[in-house]
Amino acid sequence: MRLWPFLKLAIPLGTLAALALAYGIGRLTKEPEAEINIKRPPPATFAKLEAPAHGRKLVGKVVNPAGEPLEGALVWVRSSNEPSFSYSDSQGAFRFDDLGPGPWPAIVVALGFEPLELTLQESASPQVAALRVAYGAPPKLAAIDHQALQGRIGVPEGFDASHFEVVLVPEAPTRIDSALPRRVECDAQGAFKIDDLIVAHYQLLVLPAWARGGSWPDLLAGVGDGDKHEFTHAKGAGDLILRLQFGMIEGVLLEQGGQPVEGAVVELTLAGEPGRVWIPESTDAAGKFALRPLPAGKYELKLHAGETTLAREIELHAGEQHKLEPLRLPAPPAH
């Protein structure tokens, strides 16, 4: 007789039986766990809320500093934690019919008078709230004189001045009727107009179209025939003529063999002020670039072509047409 098939079945069954027996003995010999006793907490109790007593009446009268009745005054009173309000009638009288026990803190507010704080008492006779301080008539603002302003900026023939911006900056405001800063754009010929400019003294700026809303670069060379950058707007004044600084920096970028470099990025920065950046441009198909109109100043010029950067420092005088010698890219390193 072969025992192996019998053993394959008997061994697992015997193991399970032994484990079940051990578990049963352990349960019989284990000490019983203490019973968990969960009790509901006693109900919370709160003191009964009682509404404050009402039914007190308060009558009174609001008068001005001269003792005359004042109509439309707001009378605000507090009874315990309850606010109440009423308005005085044409005889200055006010009334409350359902207040809690007094005395009552009160505030009286009336147009043209300083607010009055007082305490009103429980009394059979009317309470009198006498306002003490009158503000008087409100101050009158001085009339603000407006006059139309028209003018133009001087530009070369054929130059498009569209959206060039004229900025008028008054002295620091000291009163509510002081003048305010104004900005106005020019048309293609440089003409501009403001219909309602406040009569005052102004400082002037003229910005190129791309710098609208800013404060640099100021292209103004002077007003009229002078060098001043200010004027006084007054009644009957004629057209405002502004002269600009039309300086220019131009050049050409070439390869070592003389071929033009197209698409190089041209950057211009005011020397020592990296935040004063002219709008970048690119060289054309002939490798040429021209930056204008520029105010006088010291500039740093950079041209970026691929991984190569050329830099030049330039001092530009008022109205100068600065033409650079041809700029050539360095020869590529020999391999």
Beta strands, then each sheet from edge to edge (+ up, - down):
strand 1: 56-63
strand 2: 74-79
strand 3: 82-87
strand 4: 93-99
strand 5: 104-109
strand 6: 116-120
strand 7: 127-130
strand 8: 146-154
strand 9: 165-170
strand 10: 182-185
strand 11: 191-198
strand 12: 201-207
strand 13: 220-223
strand 14: 230-232
strand 15: 240-244
strand 16: 247-254
strand 17: 265-270
strand 18: 281-282
strand 19: 288-294
strand 20: 297-305
strand 21: 308-316
strand 22: 321-323
strand 23: 327-328
sheet 1: 4+ 1- 7-
sheet 2: 3+ 2- 5+ 6-
sheet 3: 11+ 8- 15- 13+
sheet 4: 10+ 9- 12+ 14-
sheet 5: 19+ 16- 22-
sheet 6: 19+ 16- 23-
sheet 7: 18+ 17- 20+ 21-
end
